[in-house]
Amino acid sequence: MKQDSRTVSNIEIVPLCDAIGPMGASLRRPLPETFPGSDALWERLRRETPEVFGPDGEWILRFHCFVLRVPTGPTILVDTGLGPEDSPAASWAPVPGVLPTALADMGLAPEDIDVVVLTHLHSDHVGGAVAKGEPVFPNARHLVQRAELDWLESGGGPVLDDVVRPLGPLLDPVTGETTLAPALKAVPTPGHTPGHQSVVLGDMELVVAGDVVLHPVQLADPSVGYIYDDDAEKAAATRTALLAGLREHDGVLAAPHLPAPFIRVLDAWTSGDKARGDV
């Protein structure tokens, strides 16, 4: 589903909601366990952001992807969502994702995507890159950090076998900061995974930040961890620095799993509107 877009440096950023739902039983844990160090915050968050809680108090995730339209430049897709019923995300997430339909509603065919930026190689961010063993976006350079690819290859698993390998020569490993277009770059933001990257527009005016921030609890306290971070200490440091940079530049956070796709990062989160980050 297409939602309200933003424009930065003449680049339009369009969020597409691929799915909404809780984690499946294979990954779901009580919220204080899922987000270590968060115990004191849940009463406040249930009051200020009720939309992220299910009927039994479980975390309800949004799964957003983002299209970036660059004037006279590439059409860029940041992350590819959950994918079809048999994607690697099927073991825990609400598949299938609706990204293909959402793109079609924008007038975009898969062949129109020039660049796919993969923030990281978790199944809910890459599952939609391949369907029936074939790349979904056949004309796109699929940008991933070399450190992320090395990490995945060292461990193996369904994402490597069912997504990364079928992408073949479309996969483009890079190291460090990468310019995508004027005023647009991909930058490493490690911690959640070793090669996690985010997309920065302008001078920190907007950042598409993957899983640097996963839940409003981490906006209330960036030091709060996440049980599935590869390196919790590094993830917290990355999150703290990124949010501080956004505050300094009055910037907007675009994060796939938050209840709103665009969050203006404020100095204090003291009301419901601020907790939701409405812009």
C-alpha positions as a printed Julia matrix, in Angstrom:
279×3 Matrix{Float64}:
  0.0     0.0     0.0
  1.38    3.4    -0.99
  1.47    6.02    1.77
  2.33    9.71    1.92
  5.69   10.44    0.32
  8.43   12.91    1.23
 10.77   14.87   -1.03
 14.4    15.68   -0.16
 16.82   17.32   -2.62
 14.2    16.73   -5.35
 14.24   13.0    -4.61
 10.82   11.54   -3.83
 10.74    8.89   -1.11
  7.66    6.68   -1.25
  6.95    4.13    1.52
  5.23    0.9     0.56
  3.72   -1.26    3.29
  4.51   -4.87    2.42
  2.72   -6.42    5.44
  1.52   -5.86    9.01
  1.55   -8.48   11.72
  3.26  -10.08   14.7
  6.29  -12.31   14.77
  5.51  -15.99   14.5
  6.01  -18.33   17.43
  9.49  -19.39   16.3
 10.92  -15.91   17.09
  8.38  -14.29   19.4
  9.49  -13.62   22.96
  8.04  -11.46   25.75
  8.74   -7.83   24.96
 11.07   -7.18   27.92
 13.13  -10.15   26.71
 12.98   -9.05   23.08
 14.22   -5.58   24.03
 16.65   -5.93   26.96
 16.79   -2.92   29.26
 13.26   -1.79   28.43
 11.33   -2.85   31.57
 10.49    0.66   32.81
  9.11    1.86   29.47
  6.25   -0.47   28.56
  3.46    1.17   30.53
  4.23    4.49   28.87
  4.53    2.98   25.4
  1.24    1.08   25.67
 -0.39    4.41   26.41
  1.43    6.44   23.72
  1.77    3.91   20.87
 -1.07    1.39   21.25
 -0.9     0.56   17.54
  2.28   -1.49   18.02
  0.63   -3.87   20.48
 -1.66   -6.78   19.64
 -4.58   -8.04   21.74
 -2.25  -10.13   23.9
  0.37   -7.41   24.17
  2.52   -8.81   21.37
  4.56   -6.59   19.06
  2.76   -5.74   15.81
  5.34   -4.95   13.15
  4.99   -2.95    9.98
  7.12   -4.15    7.08
  7.9    -1.16    4.89
 10.02   -0.88    1.77
 10.9     2.46    0.19
 11.05    3.64   -3.42
 13.35    6.57   -4.18
 12.69    8.4    -7.42
 15.68   10.45   -8.56
 14.96   13.06  -11.25
 16.79   12.04  -14.45
 18.43    9.31  -12.37
 17.84    5.8   -11.12
 14.69    4.41   -9.58
 15.87    2.86   -6.32
 14.14    0.33   -4.09
 15.35    0.03   -0.5
 14.74   -3.54    0.66
 12.44   -6.06   -0.99
 10.18   -7.16    1.84
  8.95  -10.58    2.86
  8.45  -12.2    -0.52
  6.13  -15.04   -1.54
  4.56  -17.8     0.54
  7.66  -19.99    0.3
 10.26  -17.28    0.99
 12.77  -17.66    3.85
 10.63  -15.25    5.9
  7.72  -17.72    5.89
  9.05  -19.4     9.03
  8.16  -16.39   11.19
  6.53  -13.5     9.29
  3.14  -12.77    7.66
  3.87  -13.84    4.1
  3.19  -13.21    1.3
  4.18   -9.58    1.1
  2.27   -7.27   -1.21
  5.24   -5.28   -2.52
  4.73   -6.35   -6.18
  1.15   -5.07   -6.1
  2.18   -1.87   -4.33
  4.8    -1.19   -7.01
  2.27   -1.85   -9.75
 -0.11    0.62   -8.11
  2.67    3.22   -8.51
  2.95    2.36  -12.19
  6.25    0.54  -11.7
  7.08   -2.84  -13.19
  9.9    -4.91  -11.66
 11.98   -4.1   -14.74
 11.75   -0.38  -13.91
 13.85   -0.74  -10.74
 17.46    0.24  -11.47
 19.02   -0.25   -8.03
 17.98   -2.34   -5.04
 19.69   -1.33   -1.8
 19.6    -4.21    0.67
 20.02   -2.71    4.12
 20.92   -6.16    5.41
 20.38   -9.83    4.64
 17.61  -10.77    7.05
 14.73  -12.6     5.41
 12.13   -9.85    5.88
 14.32   -7.37    4.01
 15.45   -9.56    1.11
 12.76  -12.23    0.73
 11.07  -10.37   -2.11
 14.21  -10.21   -4.26
 13.68  -13.71   -5.66
 10.55  -15.66   -6.6
 10.44  -19.19   -8.0
 14.21  -19.22   -8.06
 14.52  -16.15  -10.3
 15.4   -12.52   -9.54
 12.3   -10.35   -9.29
 14.12   -7.17  -10.37
 16.11   -8.38  -13.38
 17.58   -5.02  -14.39
 18.66   -3.9   -10.92
 22.05   -3.73   -9.3
 21.49   -5.26   -5.83
 23.75   -3.32   -3.49
 24.97   -5.03   -0.3
 27.92   -4.41    1.98
 30.75   -6.92    1.52
 30.89   -7.4     5.31
 27.22   -8.44    5.26
 27.74  -10.93    2.47
 30.81  -12.42    4.16
 28.84  -12.77    7.41
 25.97  -14.57    5.69
 28.26  -16.84    3.7
 30.06  -17.88    6.87
 26.82  -19.14    8.4
 24.83  -20.38    5.42
 21.07  -20.85    5.59
 17.94  -20.27    3.5
 18.63  -16.61    2.67
 21.99  -17.56    1.18
 20.59  -20.52   -0.74
 17.22  -19.12   -1.81
 17.96  -15.41   -2.3
 21.64  -14.5    -2.51
 22.83  -17.28   -4.79
 19.95  -16.93   -7.28
 20.74  -13.21   -7.61
 24.08  -14.18   -9.12
 25.71  -11.34  -11.07
 22.96   -8.9   -10.05
 24.46   -8.81   -6.55
 26.93   -5.96   -6.14
 29.04   -6.15   -2.95
 30.53   -2.81   -1.87
 32.69   -1.66    0.99
 31.93    1.5     2.91
 30.06    4.58    1.77
 28.59    4.41   -1.73
 27.19    7.29   -3.76
 23.87    6.42   -5.42
 23.08    9.85   -6.91
 23.75   13.48   -5.99
 22.69   14.06   -2.36
 22.06   10.33   -1.95
 24.37    7.69   -0.5
 24.44    4.35    1.26
 26.49    4.3     4.46
 27.45    1.5     6.86
 25.4     1.38   10.08
 26.64   -1.85   11.67
 25.48   -3.63   14.78
 22.14   -5.21   14.02
 24.16   -7.18   11.48
 27.86   -6.74   10.67
 27.27   -5.15    7.27
 24.03   -3.3     7.9
 23.74   -0.12    5.81
 21.36    2.84    5.64
 20.48    5.33    2.91
 21.13    9.0     3.67
 19.47   11.85    1.77
 20.94   15.31    1.81
 22.72   16.39    4.97
 20.95   13.89    7.24
 17.61   15.36    6.18
 16.15   11.88    5.87
 17.65    8.46    6.57
 16.18    5.14    5.46
 17.66    3.21    8.34
 16.66   -0.44    8.03
 16.74   -2.06   11.46
 18.88    0.51   13.26
 15.64    1.38   15.1
 13.06   -1.39   15.32
 10.47   -0.29   17.89
  9.35    2.97   19.56
 10.99    1.73   22.75
 14.35    2.45   21.11
 13.29    6.01   20.35
 12.38    6.47   24.0
 15.78    5.03   24.99
 18.34    4.3    22.24
 20.38    2.16   24.63
 17.62   -0.47   24.72
 18.88   -3.56   22.93
 17.26   -6.15   20.68
 17.54   -9.86   21.23
 18.35  -10.55   17.58
 21.11   -7.96   17.16
 24.39   -9.51   16.08
 26.37   -7.04   18.23
 24.11   -5.32   20.74
 26.72   -2.86   21.97
 27.63   -1.73   18.47
 23.96   -1.56   17.48
 23.19    0.74   20.41
 26.13    2.99   19.58
 25.06    3.18   15.93
 21.46    3.92   16.9
 22.46    6.61   19.4
 24.72    8.34   16.88
 22.19    8.17   14.06
 19.36    9.58   16.15
 21.62   12.34   17.46
 22.55   13.26   13.89
 18.91   13.38   12.86
 18.03   15.59   15.82
 20.89   17.94   14.98
 19.69   18.32   11.39
 15.94   18.27   12.17
 15.91   15.1    10.12
 13.37   12.37    9.45
 13.86    8.69   10.18
 12.38    6.18    7.75
 12.33    2.81    9.53
 10.55   -0.28    8.18
  9.06   -1.66   11.39
  7.83    1.47   13.16
  4.1     2.29   13.13
  4.62    5.27   10.82
  7.08    5.12    7.92
  8.43    8.62    8.58
  9.44    9.72   12.08
 10.73   13.2    12.88
 13.31   12.69   15.59
 12.7    15.12   18.44
 14.73   15.97   21.52
 12.04   14.78   23.92
  9.37   12.11   23.56
  6.79   13.35   26.01
  3.47   12.99   24.25
  1.6    10.5    22.13
  2.24   12.44   18.92
  5.95   12.67   19.67
  6.15    9.01   20.63
  4.64    8.11   17.28
  6.88   10.65   15.61
  4.12   12.1    13.46
  5.42   14.63   10.92
